[in-house]
Amino acid sequence: MVFVAVMIAGIYGSIWTYGVLMFLVIVLSLLEFFKLYEADLANSKLKNIYAFIAIAMGLIGFVGTFPETYFYNYAFFFLLLSPFLLLILEIFSHSEKPFQNIGLVLLSVCYVALPVWLLNSIIMYNGNYQPFIPLGIILLIWSNDAFAYLVGSAIGKHKIIPRITPGKTWEGTVGGVVCNFIVAYLLSILFGVFSFAEWAVIATIVSVFATLGDWVESMMKRSLNVKDSGNLLPGHGGMLDRFDAFFFAIPFVAAYIWWLR
């Protein structure tokens, strides 16, 4: 409940509380990512440097896309230079697998930070911060997860991908989609911003890609042989456990909202 309250308060409070919340999401998620993949870095002596570079890239991109700042061109220029800076670092790092290190840094930024940058690009409506856009997306992600679990637990029989997510069933997945249409209708009445049809499309996108995001994180944890991505959130696991669906769904929702505009 504390996690839910912090998320809702941070998003609904103001654009600055939203900014602080997403700033922390990027930093904590990237730190957790590099803790998970520490053993895969070809030069573990530089593990803190790799994490620092990824966090710097994530936050520079965040500041560059945040509506209340005007550093887009500078952030974009730095992000274009960053792969070359990583190559220079690897020349002097004596790593046996330099491109594996570079790949992990770039993957972490794309997986964790890029979705937040894209969320920044859609939170303004008629020139003002519109908290109901990110809040609506978050509520759809939560409702999809909750109803998929409830329906799957009650009537789920047909497994989807047992080798990755043994508990996920087709019945639960369909239940999450159907229930999200109901939530989309409520959002169109309570939040406005978009019509019911538009919220329904967003709900469909969320149901599909949030589910895929959950599977991707399950695949990642199985490849690392861990149960949870971390223990930062008691009862919830780690940051990546809580934001896996969010990170995967946001880019596709953002693409649709950009198309609407």
Buried (B, 14 or more C-beta within 10 A) or exposed (E): EEEEEEBBEBBEEEBEBBBEBBBEBBBBBBBBBBEBBBEBBBBEEBBEBBBEBBBBBBBBBBBBBBBEBEBEEEBBEBBEEBEEEBEEBBEEBEBEEBEBBBEBBBEBBBBBBBBBBBBBEBBBBEEEBBBBBBBBBBBBBBBBBEBBBBBBEEEBEEBBEEEBBEEBBEBBBBBBBEBBBEBBBBBBEEBEBBEBEBBBBBBBBBBBBBBBBBBBBBBBBEEEEEEEBBEBBEEBBBBBBBBBBBBBBBBBBBEBBEEEE
